Amino acid sequence: MQNIGDNGSYALGPACLKFAEGFRKSFTLSDRVLPYLERLVKATGETAIYCERYGFESCVTVERWDSPHDTRTFSGTGIIRPLFVGASALAILATLPEAEVSAVISANKINAPTAAIPVTRKEISARIAEIKTRGYAVSLRERDLDTGSIAAPLAGERGVVGSIAVIGPVDRMKRNGIHRIGMQVQRLAREFSGESRLVGKENGRTLRRSAG
């Protein structure tokens, strides 16, 4: 905290920026995912975000690339939420083994901010089945009455690590085609996942050569 003027007011100081940047860089794929977010915004016209799994039962928004529209959806970074709230979270949850999904649900106190968010094990299981069939997660008017999101999981060498998503006004996303946007998100997620696995293998070979 630092003093502002002579009136006894205080505000956060620049040291907070250092801590925030350190927190952002602690995530594994943060820098490599930004070009994909940019491409996703160019393809869809909507804001793109990257969420990474955080701990066992949560995810956190790590990166964002804003839409060029004057009317756009804002998503703050550093926001932690359960793995069943929103498309970004559900896309991650849907890729986990069934036993792990059950453990995640059991670990969370399910308290949905809106009536549209699945709150029972049966509802969450139904959403997971839809995502596995479709290949991407859709959330419309769940976290906010005017906002929608479409997400697909990102996999690394050791399995799912996060998701990328498009977020925007529901009406505009519907006009542009939910399935069309979903396929674009899924395509870029698969491309990124393939690249991440390749990088992991190359890094593994380099480490083995160095050790040998």
C-alpha positions in Angstrom: 0.0 0.0 0.0 1.1 3.6 -0.6 -0.1 6.9 0.7 -2.0 9.1 -1.8 -1.6 12.8 -1.3 -2.2 14.4 2.2 -5.7 13.3 2.9 -4.8 10.0 4.5 -5.9 7.8 1.5 -4.1 4.6 0.5 -4.0 2.6 -2.7 -2.2 -0.4 -4.0 1.4 0.3 -5.0 3.5 -0.8 -8.0 4.8 -3.8 -6.1 1.5 -5.5 -6.8 2.3 -5.5 -10.5 5.5 -7.5 -9.8 3.6 -10.1 -7.8 0.8 -10.3 -10.4 3.4 -10.8 -13.2 5.1 -13.5 -11.2 1.8 -15.2 -10.6 0.9 -15.1 -14.3 4.3 -16.5 -15.3 3.9 -19.5 -12.9 1.5 -21.1 -15.4 2.9 -23.5 -17.8 1.5 -22.5 -21.2 0.8 -18.8 -20.7 3.2 -17.3 -23.3 2.7 -20.0 -25.9 -1.1 -19.7 -25.9 -1.2 -16.0 -26.8 -0.8 -16.3 -30.6 -3.7 -18.8 -30.5 -5.9 -16.4 -28.6 -5.1 -13.7 -31.2 -6.0 -16.1 -34.0 -9.3 -17.0 -32.2 -10.2 -13.4 -32.0 -9.5 -12.8 -35.7 -11.6 -15.9 -36.6 -14.6 -15.1 -34.4 -14.5 -11.4 -33.6 -15.1 -12.1 -29.9 -12.8 -12.0 -26.9 -10.7 -15.1 -26.3 -9.4 -16.4 -23.0 -7.1 -19.1 -21.7 -7.9 -20.9 -18.4 -5.6 -23.3 -16.7 -6.5 -25.9 -14.1 -5.7 -24.5 -10.6 -5.2 -26.9 -7.8 -7.4 -30.0 -7.8 -11.0 -28.7 -8.2 -10.7 -25.2 -9.8 -9.5 -23.3 -12.8 -8.2 -19.7 -13.2 -8.3 -17.3 -16.2 -4.7 -16.6 -17.0 -4.7 -14.7 -20.4 -7.1 -12.7 -22.4 -7.2 -11.2 -25.9 -9.9 -8.6 -26.3 -12.5 -8.4 -29.1 -12.2 -5.4 -31.5 -16.0 -4.7 -31.1 -17.0 -1.6 -29.2 -19.5 -3.9 -27.4 -17.5 -6.8 -26.0 -17.4 -9.1 -23.1 -14.7 -8.5 -20.4 -13.1 -11.3 -18.5 -10.7 -10.4 -15.7 -7.6 -12.5 -15.3 -6.8 -14.2 -12.0 -10.4 -15.2 -11.3 -10.6 -18.7 -9.7 -13.8 -20.7 -10.1 -14.9 -24.3 -9.6 -14.5 -26.8 -12.5 -18.3 -26.9 -13.2 -18.9 -23.1 -13.6 -18.8 -21.9 -17.2 -17.7 -23.4 -20.5 -13.9 -23.0 -19.8 -14.2 -25.0 -16.6 -16.5 -27.7 -18.0 -14.3 -28.2 -21.0 -11.5 -29.1 -18.6 -13.7 -31.2 -16.3 -15.1 -33.2 -19.3 -11.7 -34.6 -20.2 -10.8 -36.0 -16.7 -11.3 -39.6 -15.8 -14.7 -40.5 -14.3 -13.2 -41.1 -10.8 -11.5 -37.7 -10.8 -14.7 -36.0 -12.0 -16.5 -37.5 -9.0 -13.8 -36.4 -6.6 -13.8 -32.8 -8.0 -17.6 -32.6 -7.6 -17.4 -34.0 -4.1 -14.7 -31.5 -3.2 -16.7 -28.5 -4.2 -19.6 -26.9 -2.3 -22.0 -26.4 -5.2 -23.5 -23.0 -4.9 -24.5 -21.8 -8.4 -24.6 -18.0 -8.9 -27.5 -18.4 -11.4 -30.2 -21.0 -11.9 -28.8 -22.0 -15.3 -25.6 -23.5 -13.9 -25.7 -27.3 -13.3 -25.7 -28.0 -9.6 -26.5 -31.7 -9.2 -24.2 -34.6 -10.0 -26.8 -35.7 -12.6 -26.9 -32.3 -14.3 -23.1 -32.1 -14.4 -22.8 -35.6 -15.8 -25.3 -34.7 -18.5 -23.3 -31.7 -19.5 -20.1 -33.7 -19.6 -21.7 -36.2 -21.9 -22.8 -33.4 -24.2 -19.3 -32.0 -24.3 -17.7 -35.3 -25.1 -20.1 -35.9 -28.0 -19.8 -32.4 -29.4 -16.1 -31.8 -28.7 -16.5 -28.4 -27.1 -18.4 -26.8 -24.2 -21.2 -24.2 -24.5 -22.4 -21.9 -21.7 -25.1 -19.4 -22.6 -26.5 -17.0 -20.0 -25.1 -19.0 -17.1 -22.6 -16.8 -15.4 -24.2 -13.6 -16.8 -27.6 -13.1 -18.5 -26.1 -11.4 -21.6 -22.9 -13.4 -22.0 -22.1 -16.7 -23.6 -18.9 -18.8 -23.9 -17.6 -21.7 -26.0 -14.5 -23.6 -24.9 -12.4 -26.6 -25.8 -9.7 -28.3 -23.7 -6.0 -28.0 -24.2 -3.8 -31.0 -23.6 -0.1 -31.2 -22.9 2.3 -34.1 -22.8 0.8 -35.3 -19.5 -2.9 -34.7 -20.2 -5.3 -31.8 -20.0 -3.9 -28.6 -18.6 -6.5 -26.0 -19.4 -8.9 -24.6 -22.1 -9.3 -21.8 -24.6 -12.7 -20.1 -25.0 -14.5 -17.4 -26.9 -16.7 -15.2 -24.8 -19.2 -12.6 -26.1 -22.7 -11.3 -26.2 -25.1 -14.2 -26.6 -27.2 -12.7 -29.3 -24.2 -11.9 -31.5 -22.7 -15.3 -31.0 -26.0 -16.9 -32.0 -26.1 -14.8 -35.2 -22.6 -15.9 -36.0 -23.4 -19.6 -35.3 -22.7 -21.4 -32.1 -21.5 -24.6 -33.9 -19.4 -22.6 -36.3 -17.6 -20.8 -33.4 -17.3 -24.1 -31.5 -15.6 -25.8 -34.4 -13.1 -22.9 -34.7 -12.3 -23.1 -31.0 -12.0 -26.9 -31.2 -9.7 -26.7 -34.2 -7.3 -24.3 -32.6 -7.3 -26.2 -29.3 -6.4 -29.4 -31.1 -3.6 -27.6 -33.1 -2.2 -26.1 -29.9 -2.4 -29.4 -28.0 -0.5 -31.2 -30.8 2.2 -28.5 -30.7 2.5 -28.8 -26.9 2.9 -32.6 -27.1 5.6 -32.1 -29.8 7.5 -29.5 -27.7 7.3 -31.8 -24.7 8.8 -34.7 -26.6 11.6 -32.5 -28.0 12.3 -31.2 -24.5 12.5 -34.7 -23.2 15.0 -35.7 -25.9 17.1 -32.7 -25.1 17.2 -33.5 -21.4 18.1 -37.1 -22.1 20.9 -36.0 -24.4 22.2 -33.6 -21.7 22.1 -36.3 -19.1 23.9 -38.8 -21.3 
